[in-house]
Amino acid sequence: MSSRTLSRSSSGTSRPPPGGVPALTDSEFELFRKLMYETAGINLSPAKRALVAGRLSKRLRELGHHSFREYFQWISDATPNSAGRVERQLAIDLLTTNETYFFRENNHFDFLRQEILPQWQNRRVRMWSAACSSGEEAYTLAMIMTLDGRCDWEILGTDISTRVVEKARMGVYPMERAEKIPQRYLKACCLKGVGAKAGQFMIDRTIRQKVRFQTGNLMNDQSSLGRFDLVLLRNVLIYFDPEVKRRVVRNVLSRLVPGGWLFVGHAESLNGVVDNIRLVRPSIYRKED
Ligand SMILES: C[S@@+](CC[C@H](N)C(=O)[O-])C[C@H]1O[C@@H](n2cnc3c(N)ncnc32)[C@H](O)[C@@H]1O
C-alpha cells in the first residue's frame, strides 16, 4: 500500500466502493472545471466531461473514494505537503493534455535553421519551450542547435505538469518516438538503449546538460526565468479563453528580448491578442525592437 493511501485511510474516511466508481454528475464536473480554470487557465468545455471522468476514475478507485465530490473535497485540503495537496497536483497533471512529438510542426525548425540561425552566429542565445510537455520540443531545438547552430546556447523547458517535467528531465523515450527524428540528428544526438533500456533511446548526455526543465505555470509572472531570444508557445493557447490567452501571451512576451522570436502552434493565432508583436509568417512572430 502506498503512503498516500495509508495517510488517507488513517483519516478514517472510506473504504473502496464495492461497485467501482459512480458517474460524474454535472455539479461535480463543475468543481473540476473550476479547479482547472482557476489553477491552469484551462477551459474544459462540457464535451470534456467524459475525459475528466475517465482520467480520474482510476484514482478514485485506488484511493477508495465513493464519489468525485468526496475526492474533490479531499484534494482541496489547503494544508501544505498534505497527501490531499500532493494528490491535487496529480489530478491537475491528469487533466492536462500532453500530446507532443519530436520535430512537430517541422516548418518552424526549417525557419529556425534558414532564417534565424544565420543571424545568431557567434552569439549567446537562450530559448524557452513554454508548455514543454515531456521534453520532445526542447530536445528537438537542442538537436538543431547542436548540429546547425554556430553559437553558444541554452534551453529551458517549463510545464505545469510535474509528471511530464520529470519525464523530460530523464530524456528517455520509447523507440517508436524516434521515427520523426531525421537520421542525422538521431545518429549524432541519441543513444540506443541496451539491457534494461532495450526498446528505448536516450538523448545524449552532453545535450541534456544544456537543457533544463522545471515546473511553471504560464498564468503566473515569469520574470524569474530571465529573457529569451526564442520562445516556443505551441499547442497550449488552444486550451485558453481570450482573457487567459491575453494574460499568458503578455507574460511570455515580457520574457522575450526586443527582436526576439515567438512561435505558436499552426492552429493558433495572436490576432487581436497583443499589439507589440509583428507577424512574420503564419504562426511566427517577432517582438518589435
Ligand atoms: C499539447 S501539449 C503541447 C506540447 C508542445 N508545446 C508541443 O507543441 O508539442 C500542452 C502542454 O501545455 C501544458 N499546460 C497547460 N496549461 C498550462 C499552464 N497554465 N502553464 C504551463 N503549462 C501548461 C500541459 O501540461 C501540456 O503539457
The ligand as a MOL file (V3000), in Angstrom:
LIG
                    3D

  0  0  0     0  0            999 V3000
M  V30 BEGIN CTAB
M  V30 COUNTS 27 29 0 0 0
M  V30 BEGIN ATOM
M  V30 1 C -0.4720 19.6330 -26.0900 0
M  V30 2 S 0.9040 19.9370 -25.0560 0 CHG=1
M  V30 3 C 1.9640 20.8300 -26.1730 0
M  V30 4 C 3.4130 20.4070 -26.0260 0
M  V30 5 C 4.3790 21.0810 -27.0050 0
M  V30 6 N 4.4340 22.5060 -26.7990 0
M  V30 7 C 4.0200 20.7420 -28.4300 0
M  V30 8 O 3.5680 21.6460 -29.1640 0
M  V30 9 O 4.1970 19.5930 -28.8320 0 CHG=-1
M  V30 10 C 0.2820 21.2170 -23.9820 0
M  V30 11 C 1.0470 21.3380 -22.6740 0
M  V30 12 O 0.6690 22.5570 -22.0440 0
M  V30 13 C 0.7450 22.3650 -20.6410 0
M  V30 14 N -0.0240 23.4240 -19.9700 0
M  V30 15 C -1.3680 23.6020 -19.9460 0
M  V30 16 N -1.6780 24.6950 -19.2200 0
M  V30 17 C -0.5220 25.2110 -18.7680 0
M  V30 18 C -0.1890 26.3480 -17.9570 0
M  V30 19 N -1.1260 27.1510 -17.4460 0
M  V30 20 N 1.1180 26.5740 -17.6860 0
M  V30 21 C 2.0840 25.7680 -18.1870 0
M  V30 22 N 1.8330 24.6890 -18.9490 0
M  V30 23 C 0.5470 24.4150 -19.2490 0
M  V30 24 C 0.1850 20.9570 -20.4630 0
M  V30 25 O 0.5730 20.3750 -19.2300 0
M  V30 26 C 0.7550 20.2260 -21.6890 0
M  V30 27 O 1.9280 19.5190 -21.3810 0
M  V30 END ATOM
M  V30 BEGIN BOND
M  V30 1 1 1 2
M  V30 2 1 2 3
M  V30 3 1 2 10
M  V30 4 1 3 4
M  V30 5 1 4 5
M  V30 6 1 5 6
M  V30 7 1 5 7
M  V30 8 2 7 8
M  V30 9 1 7 9
M  V30 10 1 10 11
M  V30 11 1 11 12
M  V30 12 1 11 26
M  V30 13 1 12 13
M  V30 14 1 13 14
M  V30 15 1 13 24
M  V30 16 1 14 15
M  V30 17 1 14 23
M  V30 18 2 15 16
M  V30 19 1 16 17
M  V30 20 1 17 18
M  V30 21 2 17 23
M  V30 22 1 18 19
M  V30 23 2 18 20
M  V30 24 1 20 21
M  V30 25 2 21 22
M  V30 26 1 22 23
M  V30 27 1 24 25
M  V30 28 1 24 26
M  V30 29 1 26 27
M  V30 END BOND
M  V30 END CTAB
M  END
